[in-house]
Amino acid sequence: MVNSEYALSPCINPLNCVFFQRKFKNAEKKFEQLVNIAENLPRTKVLEKNNTYWKGVCRSLIFRFPDELEILRKDTIIQIKSASRFGAGDLGVNGRRVGNLLTQLEKLK
């Protein structure tokens, strides 16, 4: 969820949540590319989308556990957060998801 200071809320449990933040030269373009990559992830449903914020739910293959994925752009900063809705741990799924997004983004240049 986006808080009143226009930033993604921090991870409460680092065992089932990953938060990434980085400054980009062309943040608007990188944001659009990230959103496109996120919308094409398997089993992902878009919940909210505008010019600076995107939120979706990604479900696991077998048990369909829901994870929330958020991408926020503010000026030159992009934040990405992936967190499990249920459970104390995620077996590294959210970290791999964010890593996959960033790897695909790097390939686009």
URSULWO-V795852 format. One line per field, one symbol per residue. ss: DSSP state (H for helix, E for strand, C for the rest). phi: phi as a letter, one per 30 degrees, with the letter a starting at -180 (. if undefined). psi: psi as a letter, one per 20 degrees, with the letter a starting at -180 (. if undefined). A space follows every 50 residues. Layout:
BEGIN
ss = ???
phi = ???
psi = ???
END
This chain:
BEGIN
ss = CECCCCCECCCCCCCCEEEEEEECCCHHHHHHHHHHHHHCCCCEEEEEEC CCEEEEEEECCCCCCEEEEEEEEECCEEEEEEEECCCCCCCCHHHHHHHH HHHHHHHHC
phi = .dddcibdddddbddbabbbbacbdcdddddddddddddcdehccdcaab dbbbbbcccdddciddbcbbbbcbhccccbbbbddbjdbbhidddddddd edddddddh
psi = qpaijlqqqrpgoiikqppppqpqgmhgghggggggggijqqkppphqpa iippprppqqggikpppppqpppodjppqpppqqhqqirjkjghghgggg ghghghhh.
END
